[in-house]
Amino acid sequence: MTGFLFLQLFIWAPDAQINSCEVLIWASGVQMNTLAALAASPQEKDRETLQLGRTLLARLPKDLPDGQFEVSPEGKAAAFVVLPGRRKVEVNFKPGAEYASIGRLAVLSDGRAVYAAGKGRKHVIVAGDREGPESDTPLDFTVGPGGRSFAYMMPFAGDRRAMVVDGKSGEYYVTVGVPLFSPDGGRVAYLAEKVGKKMVVVLDGKESPEYAHVSAMAFSPEGSKLAYAASDGKGQFVVADFQRGELFDGVTDLSVGPEGKNVVYVALAGQQRCVVANGKAGKLADDVRQLCLSADRGVAAYVAVQGGKPSVVVGVKEMPAFASVDHLVLSADGRTAAYVVREAGKMAVVTNEKKGALYAEVGPPVVSADGSVVAYAALAEPGKMHVVVNGAKGAVYERVERPVVAAKANVVAYRAIANRKAFVVVGKEKQEEFIEVDDPLLSPDGSRVAYRAHDTDGRHVVIGKKRGDPYPEVESIAFTAGGRLVVARVRVNNAPAIVIDGTLHAGPKEGTFVWIGPWTANRSGARVAFPAVARTKNPGRELWWEVLP
């Protein structure tokens, strides 16, 4: 079975408490496939394939303000806050307990609603039909990535505090810190202070050894390992996989590679700094700046400043020093570093140790994942710019913007302006002219390009050399996995809609959507899902879960 890409659905219920209100939850009654919640762009996960179709999640009250509802990451359930007049929670149409107030609201991936509720002078966190312990002060909670779990700090009598994770209270401490979830949302770590001002890191309910101070924690990308910086009272060290590292005066910029195999950080030794990678300390410098890491954290690149002169260090190799070094980037495989330097009033891009041509100005370089392509915009003289790809100069235009490079191919694209017309250039080929264009997007293999364009008849989604239909507004565009589909959010007749590879989807009856949430896609990139609110003839609105095309 395949997995899918996912994107966090935003929390629409307000953080502030709403007095005398009601939360209702409707479940679809249809087994949906698990989606995970993140706040940026779609990400891959091994999950079930999205099932095509439209599922009714809820019928929203007519007087419900826009945005005061929440959809579970997998589209299994929806919850919303009803304003004054009702004080109970209803789940799957079954009345629940009554409350004086309802605060922030979320829905977990399993369809349970989580919310903060007021009971007169007491406050609780409710998950599903279960109340947590009562507090004299208002409570708030944090939901982890994917909506798999939630956590919050609970104060108890006797100046004691505990972390409650998924409704289960941990040990009592003097204080507890903010929960840190692993990237997959399956693990939780937090800092806690014990009696005697001793600090511990609690991971999945288990304590670390006691320390005088803990300053930072970091999970590996898949969440299997945790590293943290700690102190016994003199200096700091990093603990990774239960192993204590070398003692330094301080630790910053801690990062952990996949499965915890590579641990990198900046260490302070007196007034100097060095980069420590896998337990090996690099050369000391007056300052360390612009730390960049390869995808596996096995290679570190950074700017080391010694005696006021900056130089780039890649791994253990130090490059020549320059008057200034800016915009350092490192390829995902760690083989290629590129950066901007100044020399004799001019600027140049250096790739590893090879310095490019001098220009009046150059933009920040971009590097392909395998390091085989380095590209940047360059200003030869006022009104004359071109893009440089691996040292070769492109066509001259009045203006060019920072190029983009395909993730898995040596294809470069950028937007440019000439004779008051804007256009995109892919490789060496100039595309159609418009009044205005946005930066292009490239599919991972470089075979597809997409971008937003503005012309006299409206705004378009351009895919390859084909401009789509005109719309009053095109809010955003993105590729699904592998560049298989181009998904755009647009507005038609002052209503939101989704355009998938040029096909408009605007509601059960075209043009009936009044709200569309963030979309997600399956791992192959062939299907797109999103929550949407549609107008109905009866009072109120309907909240749907759509899976297309």
C-alpha positions in Angstrom: 0.0 0.0 0.0 1.2 3.5 -0.7 1.6 6.4 1.6 0.7 10.1 1.0 1.9 13.6 1.3 0.3 15.7 4.1 -0.1 19.2 5.3 -1.4 20.4 8.6 -4.9 21.8 8.7 -4.7 25.0 10.6 -6.4 25.4 14.0 -9.4 27.7 13.3 -10.9 27.9 16.8 -9.6 31.0 18.7 -7.0 30.7 21.5 -9.0 33.0 23.7 -11.9 31.5 25.8 -15.4 32.0 24.5 -17.9 32.2 27.4 -21.2 30.2 27.2 -20.5 28.3 24.1 -20.9 24.8 22.7 -18.6 22.4 20.8 -20.1 19.9 18.4 -18.4 17.2 16.5 -19.6 15.2 13.5 -17.8 12.1 12.3 -18.1 11.1 8.7 -18.9 7.5 9.4 -16.6 6.6 6.5 -13.2 5.1 7.2 -10.8 7.7 5.9 -7.1 7.3 5.4 -4.8 8.8 8.0 -3.3 12.2 7.1 -0.7 13.8 9.2 -0.6 17.5 10.2 2.3 19.8 9.5 2.5 23.5 9.1 4.3 24.1 5.9 4.3 22.2 2.6 3.1 18.6 1.9 5.4 15.9 3.3 5.7 12.1 2.6 4.4 9.4 4.9 3.6 5.7 4.5 -0.2 5.7 4.7 -3.2 4.3 3.0 -4.2 5.6 -0.5 -6.7 8.4 -0.4 -10.2 7.1 -1.5 -11.8 9.2 -4.2 -15.1 10.9 -3.4 -16.9 13.5 -1.3 -17.7 13.0 2.4 -20.0 15.2 4.4 -18.3 16.0 7.7 -20.7 18.4 9.3 -23.6 20.8 8.9 -22.5 24.1 10.3 -24.9 26.4 12.1 -25.9 29.5 10.2 -24.6 31.8 13.0 -21.2 30.1 13.2 -18.5 32.7 12.4 -16.1 31.9 9.6 -13.0 30.0 10.7 -14.3 28.8 14.1 -14.1 25.1 13.3 -11.4 22.4 13.1 -11.0 19.3 10.8 -8.9 16.3 11.9 -5.8 15.8 9.8 -7.2 12.7 8.1 -10.6 14.1 7.4 -12.3 11.7 9.7 -14.1 14.2 11.9 -14.8 18.0 12.3 -15.5 20.1 15.4 -16.7 23.6 15.8 -17.6 26.1 18.5 -21.1 27.4 18.7 -21.5 30.9 20.2 -23.6 31.8 23.3 -26.8 29.9 24.0 -25.4 26.3 24.3 -22.9 25.0 26.8 -22.4 21.3 25.9 -20.2 19.2 23.8 -21.8 16.9 21.2 -19.8 14.1 19.7 -21.2 12.0 16.8 -24.6 13.6 17.6 -24.4 12.4 21.2 -24.8 15.1 23.9 -21.8 15.4 26.2 -21.0 17.3 29.4 -21.9 21.0 29.8 -19.3 23.7 30.4 -19.4 27.4 31.2 -16.8 28.2 28.5 -14.8 26.6 25.7 -11.3 27.7 24.8 -9.0 26.5 22.0 -10.1 23.5 20.0 -8.4 20.8 17.9 -9.2 17.4 16.5 -6.7 14.5 16.6 -6.0 12.1 13.8 -8.2 9.5 15.5 -11.2 11.9 15.4 -11.2 12.9 19.1 -11.8 16.5 19.9 -9.4 18.2 22.3 -10.3 21.5 23.9 -9.9 23.6 27.0 -13.1 24.0 29.0 -14.2 26.1 32.0 -16.2 24.7 34.8 -17.1 27.8 36.9 -13.8 28.5 38.7 -12.1 25.3 37.5 -10.5 24.5 34.2 -9.9 21.2 32.4 -8.6 19.8 29.2 -11.1 17.5 27.5 -10.1 14.8 25.0 -13.0 12.9 23.5 -15.4 12.2 26.4 -12.7 12.2 29.1 -11.8 15.2 31.3 -8.3 15.7 32.6 -7.6 16.9 36.2 -9.0 20.2 37.3 -6.9 23.4 37.6 -7.5 26.7 39.3 -5.9 28.5 36.4 -6.7 28.3 32.6 -5.0 25.5 30.7 -3.7 25.2 27.1 -2.3 22.3 25.2 0.0 21.5 22.2 -0.9 19.1 19.4 2.1 17.2 17.9 2.8 16.7 14.2 0.2 14.5 12.5 -2.3 15.1 15.2 -1.2 11.8 16.8 -0.9 13.1 20.4 -1.3 16.2 22.6 0.4 17.4 25.8 0.1 20.2 28.4 1.5 21.3 31.7 -0.8 20.6 34.7 -0.3 22.5 38.0 -1.1 20.5 41.2 -1.4 21.4 44.8 1.9 21.9 46.8 3.5 23.8 44.0 3.9 20.6 41.9 3.6 20.3 38.1 3.3 17.4 35.7 3.3 16.9 32.0 0.1 15.3 30.7 0.6 13.4 27.5 -2.5 12.0 25.7 -4.4 12.3 29.0 -1.8 10.4 31.1 -0.1 12.5 33.8 3.7 12.1 34.3 5.7 12.4 37.5 5.5 15.5 39.7 8.2 18.1 39.3 8.9 21.7 40.5 8.6 22.9 36.9 8.2 21.4 33.4 9.1 22.9 30.1 7.4 23.1 26.8 6.9 19.6 25.2 9.1 18.8 22.2 7.5 16.3 19.7 9.4 14.1 17.4 8.9 15.1 13.7 6.5 12.1 13.2 4.6 13.1 16.4 5.1 9.7 18.0 7.5 10.7 20.8 7.5 13.5 23.4 10.4 15.0 25.3 10.5 17.8 27.8 12.7 19.4 30.4 11.8 19.1 34.1 13.2 20.5 37.3 13.4 18.3 40.4 13.7 19.3 44.0 17.2 20.6 44.6 17.3 22.5 41.3 18.3 19.3 39.4 17.3 19.1 35.8 16.3 16.0 33.8 15.2 15.4 30.3 12.1 13.2 30.2 11.6 11.2 27.0 8.5 9.0 26.6 8.1 9.2 30.4 11.6 8.1 31.3 14.1 10.4 33.0 17.7 11.1 32.0 20.4 11.4 34.6 20.3 14.6 36.7 22.1 17.8 35.5 22.6 21.3 36.7 21.3 22.8 33.4 20.0 21.6 30.1 19.9 24.2 27.2 18.8 22.5 24.0 17.1 19.3 22.7 16.9 18.0 19.2 15.3 14.9 17.6 16.7 13.1 14.6 14.5 13.6 11.4 12.6 10.2 11.9 12.4 10.7 15.6 14.3 7.6 16.7 17.1 9.5 18.6 17.2 12.5 20.9 20.3 14.7 21.7 20.6 17.5 24.2 23.1 19.9 25.6 23.6 19.7 29.4 25.9 20.8 32.2 27.0 19.5 35.6 27.8 23.0 36.7 31.0 23.6 34.8 30.8 23.9 31.1 28.5 22.1 28.7 28.4 18.8 26.8 26.2 17.1 24.4 24.5 13.8 25.3 23.5 11.7 22.2 22.4 8.1 22.4 23.3 8.0 26.1 26.9 9.0 25.3 28.4 12.2 26.9 30.5 14.3 24.6 33.5 16.5 25.2 33.2 19.4 27.7 33.0 22.9 26.4 32.1 26.3 27.7 28.8 26.4 25.8 26.9 24.6 23.0 24.6 26.1 20.3 23.1 25.1 16.9 22.6 21.4 17.9 21.4 19.1 15.0 21.0 15.4 14.8 21.1 13.3 11.6 18.9 10.4 10.5 18.9 7.6 13.1 21.1 9.7 15.2 24.2 8.8 13.3 25.6 12.3 12.8 25.4 14.9 15.6 26.7 18.4 14.8 26.9 21.6 17.0 28.8 24.7 17.6 31.0 24.7 20.7 32.3 27.6 22.7 35.8 27.4 24.1 36.7 30.5 26.0 36.3 33.4 23.5 36.5 31.1 20.5 34.2 28.7 18.7 34.5 25.5 16.7 32.2 23.1 14.9 31.9 19.6 16.5 30.8 16.8 14.1 30.4 13.2 15.4 32.5 14.0 18.4 35.4 15.6 16.5 36.1 19.2 17.2 37.2 21.4 14.3 39.7 24.2 14.3 39.0 27.0 16.8 38.1 30.4 15.3 37.1 33.8 16.7 33.6 33.2 15.3 31.5 30.6 13.4 28.8 31.8 11.1 26.3 30.4 8.5 26.4 26.8 9.5 25.1 24.5 6.7 24.7 20.8 6.8 24.3 18.0 4.3 21.0 16.1 4.3 22.5 13.3 6.5 24.4 15.9 8.7 27.6 14.0 7.7 29.2 17.2 6.2 29.2 20.6 7.8 30.1 23.8 6.0 30.5 27.2 7.7 32.2 30.5 7.7 35.1 30.7 10.2 36.3 34.2 11.1 39.9 34.5 12.4 41.5 37.9 12.9 38.6 39.6 11.1 39.1 37.5 8.0 36.3 35.1 7.0 37.0 31.8 5.2 34.7 28.9 4.4 35.3 25.5 5.9 33.8 22.3 4.4 34.3 19.3 6.5 37.9 19.7 7.7 39.1 21.6 4.6 39.5 25.4 4.9 39.1 27.5 1.8 41.1 30.8 1.1 40.0 33.8 3.1 38.2 36.9 1.6 37.3 40.3 2.7 33.7 39.1 3.1 31.7 35.9 2.7 28.0 35.7 2.4 25.1 33.4 1.3 26.9 30.1 1.9 24.9 27.1 0.6 25.8 23.4 0.6 24.5 20.7 -1.7 22.4 17.9 0.0 25.1 15.4 -0.7 27.7 17.7 1.0 30.0 17.7 -2.1 29.6 21.3 -3.3 29.6 24.5 -1.3 29.0 27.9 -3.0 29.2 31.4 -1.6 29.5 35.1 -2.5 32.7 37.0 -1.9 33.8 40.6 -2.4 37.1 41.5 -4.0 38.4 45.0 -5.2 34.8 46.4 -5.1 33.4 43.6 -7.2 31.5 40.4 -6.3 31.9 36.8 -7.3 30.6 33.3 -6.5 33.0 30.8 -5.3 32.3 27.1 -5.9 34.3 25.0 -3.5 37.8 26.6 -4.2 37.0 27.9 -7.7 36.2 31.6 -8.0 33.9 32.7 -10.8 33.9 35.9 -12.8 33.8 39.3 -11.1 30.6 41.3 -11.4 29.2 44.6 -10.1 26.7 42.5 -8.1 25.7 38.8 -7.8 22.7 37.2 -6.1 22.7 34.3 -3.7 23.7 31.0 -5.4 21.6 27.9 -5.6 23.0 24.4 -5.8 21.4 21.2 -7.0 21.1 18.3 -4.6 24.0 16.4 -6.1 26.1 19.5 -6.4 26.5 19.3 -10.1 24.8 22.6 -10.8 25.5 26.0 -9.3 23.5 28.9 -10.6 23.1 32.6 -9.7 21.9 36.0 -11.1 24.6 38.5 -12.0 24.6 42.2 -12.8 27.2 43.1 -15.4 26.2 46.7 -15.6 23.1 48.8 -14.9 20.2 47.4 -16.9 22.1 44.3 -18.0 21.7 41.0 -16.1 22.1 37.4 -16.8 22.0 34.0 -15.0 25.2 32.1 -14.7 25.0 28.3 -14.7 28.2 26.4 -13.9 30.2 29.4 -15.1 28.3 29.8 -18.4 26.5 33.1 -19.0 22.9 33.1 -20.1 21.0 35.6 -22.2 21.2 39.2 -21.2 17.9 40.9 -19.9 17.1 44.0 -18.1 16.4 42.1 -14.9 16.6 38.4 -13.7 15.7 36.9 -10.4 17.3 34.2 -8.4 17.1 30.9 -10.3 15.7 27.6 -9.2 17.2 24.2 -9.8 15.3 20.9 -10.2 15.8 18.5 -7.3 16.8 15.5 -9.5 17.9 17.0 -12.8 20.2 19.6 -14.2 17.4 22.0 -15.2 17.5 25.7 -14.2 14.6 28.1 -14.5 14.1 31.8 -13.6 12.0 34.8 -14.2 13.2 37.8 -16.2 12.1 41.2 -17.5 12.8 42.8 -20.9 11.0 45.7 -22.7 8.5 46.0 -19.8 7.4 42.4 -20.3 7.9 39.6 -17.7 8.5 35.9 -18.6 10.1 32.7 -17.4 13.2 31.2 -18.9 13.7 27.4 -18.6 17.2 26.3 -19.5 17.9 28.6 -22.4 14.3 28.8 -23.7 12.3 32.0 -23.1 8.6 31.3 -22.4 5.5 33.4 -23.1 5.5 37.1 -22.1 3.1 38.5 -19.5 2.6 41.7 -17.5 3.9 40.0 -14.5 5.1 36.5 -13.5 6.1 34.8 -10.2 9.1 32.7 -9.6 8.7 29.3 -11.4 8.4 25.9 -9.8 10.1 22.9 -11.3 9.1 19.3 -10.9 11.9 17.1 -9.3 12.9 15.6 -12.6 12.8 19.0 -14.3 10.2 17.9 -16.9 7.5 20.3 -15.8 7.5 24.0 -14.9 4.6 25.9 -13.4 4.1 29.5 -12.3 1.5 32.2 -11.8 1.2 34.9 -14.4 -0.8 38.2 -14.7 -2.0 39.4 -18.1 -4.6 41.9 -19.4 -7.5 39.3 -19.1 -6.7 38.2 -15.5 -4.4 35.9 -13.6 -3.3 32.5 -14.9 -1.8 29.2 -13.8 0.8 28.4 -16.5 1.9 24.8 -16.8 4.7 24.2 -19.3 3.9 26.4 -22.3 0.1 26.3 -21.7 -1.6 29.2 -19.9 -4.7 28.2 -18.0 -8.0 30.0 -17.8 -8.0 33.5 -16.4 -9.1 34.0 -12.8 -9.6 37.2 -10.7 -7.0 35.8 -8.3 -4.5 32.9 -8.1 -3.5 32.6 -4.4 -0.9 29.8 -4.6 0.4 26.9 -6.7 2.4 23.8 -5.8 3.3 20.4 -7.2 2.2 17.1 -5.7 4.9 14.4 -5.2 7.1 13.8 -8.2 5.6 16.8 -10.0 2.6 14.7 -11.0 -0.1 17.3 -10.5 -0.1 21.1 -10.2 -2.6 22.3 -7.5 -3.6 25.9 -7.4 -5.9 27.8 -5.0 -7.9 30.4 -6.9 -11.0 32.7 -6.5 -13.9 32.6 -8.9 -16.9 35.0 -8.5 -15.5 36.0 -5.1 -15.5 32.4 -3.9 -12.5 30.0 -3.4 -11.8 27.0 -5.7 -9.1 24.5 -6.4 -7.6 24.0 -9.8 -5.8 20.7 -10.5 -3.8 20.5 -13.6 -5.9 23.2 -15.2 -9.3 21.7 -14.2 -11.5 23.8 -11.9 -13.2 22.3 -8.8 -15.5 24.8 -7.2 -18.0 22.8 -5.2 -20.8 20.2 -5.4 -22.4 22.7 -7.7 -19.7 24.8 -9.3 -19.1 28.0 -7.4 -20.7 26.9 -4.1 -17.5 26.7 -2.0 -17.2 29.5 0.5 -14.1 28.2 2.3 -11.3 25.8 1.4 -8.7 24.5 3.8 -5.1 23.4 3.1 -4.8 20.5 0.7 -2.9 17.2 1.0 -2.0 14.6 -1.6 -1.2 10.9 -1.6 2.4 9.8 -1.9 2.3 9.1 -5.6 0.9 12.6 -6.1 -2.1 11.3 -8.1 -4.8 12.4 -5.7 -5.6 15.6 -3.8 -7.8 16.0 -0.7 -9.0 19.1 1.2 -11.7 20.2 3.5 -14.3 22.7 2.1 -17.4 24.6 3.2 -20.2 24.8 0.7 -23.4 26.9 0.6 -26.7 25.0 0.9 -30.3 25.9 0.2 -31.2 25.2 3.8 -30.0 27.6 6.6 -26.3 27.0 7.4 -23.5 25.5 5.5 -22.0 22.0 4.9 -18.4 21.0 5.6 -17.1 18.4 3.2 -14.0 16.3 2.7 -13.1 16.2 -1.0 -10.7 13.7 -2.6 -9.9 14.5 -6.3 -9.5 14.2 -9.2 
